Amino acid sequence: MPVRTASAEWKGNLKEGGGTMAAGSGAFSVPYTYAMRFEEAPGTNPEELVGAAHAGCFSMFLASLLSNAGHTPTRIHTTAKVHLDDGPTITQIELNTEVSAPNLTDAVLQEKAEAAKKNCPVSKALAGPQVKLTARLVS
C-alpha cells in the first residue's frame, strides 16, 4: 500500500506567526494562522483538513460496503463537523451523510454506515475522539 505524505511549516510565535500546510502530491498548499484556527478568520486549518479527510474516507468505505451488498450508490454526500474545545482538543467529530442507492433500505444503510464509521482507515486513526454519525437515505 502507498505511503502518503504531507508537510507543515510554521514561522513565528503562536498568535502573530503563520504557516503553510501542503500535500506531498502537490495537490494543495494552503496558509494557516492562529486566527484561522481559533477565531473566524477566512482560510483553512488542521481541523478542517481532518474533517475533509474523514468525510472522504468514510464516503469511500461506505460506497464499498454498499456496493458489496448489491446497492451501488449513485451519490454519497458526507460532511464532518470537527469540534475543537479548550485544551485545545478535538473532542468530537460529527459525520452526516446522505446516500442515494437503488433498493437500499434504511436498515441496511444504518448497518453499513456504522461499519464504515468504525472501520474506515481515518476513523481508526482518530479513534480517540467520539465520532457521531447521522445517516439519511435520500431519493
C-alpha positions in Angstrom: 0.0 0.0 0.0 1.2 3.5 -0.7 2.6 5.9 2.0 1.1 9.4 1.8 2.9 12.5 2.9 2.0 16.0 3.9 4.0 18.8 5.5 3.6 21.9 7.5 5.8 24.8 8.2 5.3 27.5 10.9 7.2 30.7 11.4 6.9 33.0 14.4 5.0 32.8 17.7 1.6 31.3 18.1 -0.6 34.4 17.7 1.3 36.5 15.2 3.0 33.8 13.3 1.8 31.8 10.3 2.4 28.7 8.3 1.7 26.6 5.3 0.3 23.1 5.1 0.9 21.1 1.9 0.1 17.7 0.4 3.1 15.7 -0.7 1.4 15.1 -4.0 1.3 18.9 -4.7 -2.5 18.9 -4.8 -2.6 21.8 -2.4 -0.5 24.2 -0.4 -2.5 26.4 2.0 -1.6 29.1 4.6 -2.9 28.9 8.1 -2.7 31.2 11.1 -3.9 31.4 14.7 -6.9 33.4 13.6 -7.9 30.8 11.0 -7.7 28.1 13.6 -9.1 29.6 16.8 -11.1 32.5 15.5 -13.2 33.0 12.5 -10.7 34.4 10.0 -11.1 33.1 6.4 -8.8 30.2 5.5 -8.3 26.7 6.4 -6.9 24.9 9.5 -5.8 21.4 10.6 -9.2 20.5 11.9 -10.9 21.4 8.7 -8.4 19.2 6.8 -9.0 16.3 9.3 -12.8 16.7 8.7 -12.3 16.6 4.9 -10.1 13.5 5.2 -12.6 11.8 7.4 -15.6 12.6 5.3 -13.8 11.4 2.2 -12.5 8.2 3.7 -15.9 7.4 5.3 -17.7 8.0 2.0 -15.4 5.7 0.0 -15.6 3.0 2.6 -19.4 3.2 2.7 -19.6 3.1 -1.1 -17.6 -0.2 -1.0 -19.8 -1.7 1.7 -23.0 -0.8 -0.1 -21.7 -1.9 -3.5 -20.7 -5.3 -2.0 -24.2 -5.6 -0.6 -25.7 -5.0 -4.0 -26.6 -1.3 -3.5 -24.1 0.6 -5.6 -24.7 4.2 -4.6 -25.4 6.9 -7.1 -24.4 9.6 -4.6 -22.9 9.7 -1.1 -22.5 13.2 0.4 -20.8 13.4 3.8 -20.0 16.4 5.9 -17.8 16.3 9.0 -18.0 18.8 11.9 -14.8 18.7 13.9 -15.2 20.1 17.5 -12.1 21.8 18.8 -12.5 22.6 22.5 -10.4 24.0 25.3 -7.0 22.4 25.6 -7.1 22.6 22.6 -8.5 19.2 22.0 -10.6 17.6 19.3 -13.4 16.2 21.4 -15.9 15.1 18.8 -16.4 14.6 15.1 -19.9 14.5 13.7 -20.3 12.8 10.3 -23.6 13.5 8.5 -24.1 11.5 5.3 -26.8 11.4 2.7 -27.0 8.3 0.4 -28.9 7.6 -2.8 -28.7 4.0 -3.9 -31.2 1.7 -5.7 -33.3 -0.6 -3.5 -31.4 0.5 -0.3 -33.4 0.3 2.9 -32.8 2.4 5.9 -31.9 -0.7 8.0 -29.2 -1.7 5.6 -27.9 1.9 5.3 -27.6 2.2 9.1 -25.8 -1.1 9.4 -23.3 -0.3 6.6 -22.8 3.3 7.8 -22.0 2.2 11.3 -19.5 -0.3 9.9 -17.9 2.4 7.7 -17.7 4.7 10.7 -15.9 2.1 12.7 -13.6 0.7 10.0 -12.6 3.4 7.6 -8.8 4.0 8.0 -9.3 7.6 9.1 -11.9 6.6 11.7 -9.4 4.0 13.0 -6.6 6.6 13.2 -8.9 9.0 15.0 -10.3 6.5 17.5 -9.6 8.9 20.4 -12.4 11.5 19.8 -16.0 10.4 19.8 -17.3 10.0 16.2 -21.0 10.7 15.9 -22.9 9.6 12.8 -26.2 10.6 11.2 -27.1 8.7 8.0 -30.1 9.6 5.9 -31.5 7.8 2.9 -32.5 10.2 0.1 -34.0 9.6 -3.3 
